């Protein structure tokens, strides 16, 4: 990653800080076997390092931004078993951070750094009450005993304005993730046959991901056939696919922690029935209509309102409802969310679009009684004068899918 890019990100974040405020960003911990290491997105965004357990500190004093990085110290006896730790020299070269210390110095230095601070931003502190405390929350608990007047807030408050606007390098990472996801979808559609299990199609996606050097999916894939596609977050992927089923795919790989999020629906037999085709065409037309609305100044609320209007008209044409207010029986979710390092990236649901945003467009119609669920989802970059469909090469036309 370009060091100028990383330095610019840290400077922008530091400018968000007021005097006597500090940001502490923790790297992810080493995962338990058999999981691959996945870096915390906010740490990677600011430090560019794929190492566990590190800590980044940003603060501002007299308009000068101060940056410190703490990494694990290499101990020869341990490195024989676990491999070499990143050296200070290499950490400087990769991150562009000049002041690098070891983690065994963190407690002493952070105690001094917090003495005159009134607010501390920390990543990853917003979790559910029914989960165990993570290391960030345990850190806060420990600090509060010593600095009871110090306020804490999640880092998302100050990093959101940065991460929602994608730079050219980030768009390239997302495009790569989308292209590899499209490769997997194409493989699934070509090889899917009646009688296969949903998890066999999932295995094809995993194969294409690993073949392209991808270790992580962006989220748990949805491979939903028949009535399963009417469950929005169906994740079991363990049903046998029947000969007349439609199969709904909601999948995405993560490339350098940038996540694709694509939905496609296809007939496993290779041919839509007349009823399936009629419903699919309605969803496809809505998908295209909403994409055409995208430009700076348009709100996500505007996209949602128009989607509801169009879907309601479609449901009336399909004779699924008689009253407009009944549309919720067949369409239950928003049409769009921000996309980036997270599949549901930081960004407000009532955002007004700006150039550099990347969002999804994903209308759907779900008819349990007909064992049909159809969703078509594309990933869209907002440009200065409109939009660019980053997933336009992933087939969605009826003729393309049947061919």
Secondary structure, 3 states (H helix, E strand, C coil): CCHHHHHHHHHHHHHHCCCCEEEEEECCCCCCCCCCCCCCHHHHHHHCCCCCCCEEEEEEECCEEEEEEEECCCCHHHHHHHCCCCCHHHHHHHHCCCCEEEHHHHHHHHHHHCCCCCEEEECCCCCCCCCCCCHHHHHHHHHHHHCCCCEEEECHHHHHHHHCCCCHHHHHHHHHHHHHHHHHHHHHHHHCCCCCEHHHHHHHHHHHHHHCCCCEECCCCEEEEHHHHHCCCCCCCCCECCCCCEEEEEECEEECCEECCEEEEEECCCCCCHHHHHHHHHHHHHHHHHHHHCCCCCEHHHHHHHHHHHHHHHHHHCCCCCCHHHHHHCCCCCCCCECCCCCCCCCCCCCECCCCCEEEEEEEEEEHHHCEEEEEEEEEEEECCEEEECCCCCCCCHHHHHC
